[in-house]
């Protein structure tokens, strides 16, 4: 089964700091733009939900056709958002937890300015490996 997904990390100021197309389905530029649009449209829903619950993993917050938006909100209000078509909730939660751990390691780097784009190829490789493992 071909899976598709778009993963994005959005700072507390609503600025995307990391984006990656993940999954095994064929990539089209038009689909990539649509995925980004769906994720950005879900930001308002995430903002409202984040203040009503103490849970970090918000599960499925929005749907578009057969695609689902799952969100993980960090303590600093950075949003890890995944657009996917799978139903593997435990795998998605594990993916978010491990990416959060990677993100914390990036924040601990004294050369990284919080809120700026994550350009580390090591981070990108690890995120894509985690996506293959869990999604």
C-alpha positions in Angstrom: 0.0 0.0 0.0 1.4 3.4 -1.0 1.4 5.9 1.7 1.7 9.6 1.4 2.6 12.3 3.9 3.9 15.7 4.5 5.6 16.6 7.8 6.1 20.1 8.9 7.4 21.8 12.1 5.8 25.2 12.8 7.3 27.6 15.3 5.2 29.3 18.0 5.1 32.4 15.6 3.4 30.3 12.9 6.6 30.2 10.8 7.4 26.8 9.1 10.9 25.9 10.3 11.1 22.4 8.7 9.2 20.7 5.9 9.6 17.2 4.4 7.5 15.1 2.0 7.5 11.6 3.5 6.0 8.3 2.3 6.4 6.0 -0.5 3.8 7.4 -3.0 5.0 9.2 -6.1 5.5 12.9 -5.5 3.9 15.7 -7.6 4.6 19.3 -7.2 0.9 20.2 -7.3 0.2 17.6 -4.5 3.1 19.0 -2.4 1.5 22.5 -2.6 -1.9 21.1 -1.7 -0.4 19.3 1.3 1.2 22.5 2.5 -2.1 24.3 2.1 -4.0 21.7 4.1 -1.5 21.8 6.9 -1.5 25.6 7.1 -5.3 25.6 7.1 -5.3 23.3 10.1 -3.2 25.7 12.2 -6.3 27.6 13.5 -7.9 24.4 14.7 -4.6 23.4 16.4 -4.3 26.8 18.1 -7.8 26.4 19.6 -7.2 22.8 20.6 -3.8 23.4 22.2 -5.3 25.7 24.8 -8.2 23.3 25.7 -6.1 20.2 26.5 -2.9 19.4 28.4 -2.1 16.5 26.0 0.8 17.0 23.6 -0.4 14.5 21.0 -3.7 15.9 19.6 -4.3 12.9 17.2 -6.4 13.7 14.2 -7.4 17.4 14.2 -8.6 17.8 10.6 -9.5 15.8 7.5 -9.4 16.5 3.8 -10.7 13.7 1.5 -8.8 10.6 2.6 -6.0 12.6 4.2 -5.7 13.3 8.0 -3.8 16.0 9.9 -2.3 14.7 13.1 -0.5 17.2 15.5 1.9 17.1 18.4 2.4 20.3 20.3 5.5 20.8 22.4 5.7 22.6 25.7 7.1 25.7 23.9 4.1 25.7 21.5 6.0 24.5 18.5 3.7 22.3 16.4 4.8 19.1 14.7 2.2 18.4 12.0 1.8 15.4 9.8 -0.6 15.0 6.9 -1.1 11.3 6.2 -3.5 8.6 4.9 -2.6 5.9 7.4 -4.6 4.7 10.4 -1.6 3.7 12.5 -2.1 6.0 15.5 0.5 4.3 17.8 3.1 4.6 15.0 2.3 8.2 14.5 2.6 9.0 18.2 5.9 7.2 18.4 7.1 9.1 15.3 6.1 12.4 16.9 7.8 11.5 20.2 11.1 10.6 18.5 11.1 13.7 16.2 10.4 15.8 19.3 13.5 14.3 20.9 15.5 15.2 17.7 14.1 18.7 17.8 15.1 19.2 21.4 18.7 18.1 20.4 18.6 20.8 17.7 17.5 23.4 20.2 20.4 22.5 22.5 22.9 23.2 19.8 24.5 26.6 20.7 24.8 27.5 17.0 21.0 27.1 16.3 18.9 30.2 16.6 15.4 29.1 18.0 12.7 29.9 15.4 15.0 29.8 12.4 14.8 27.1 9.6 16.3 23.7 10.4 18.8 23.1 7.6 20.7 20.2 9.2 21.1 17.3 6.7 21.5 15.0 9.7 18.1 16.0 11.1 16.5 15.6 7.7 18.0 12.1 7.3 16.9 11.0 10.8 13.3 12.4 10.3 13.0 10.5 7.0 14.3 7.3 8.6 11.8 7.6 11.4 9.0 8.2 8.9 10.0 4.9 7.1 10.1 3.1 10.4 6.8 4.3 11.9 4.5 5.5 9.1 
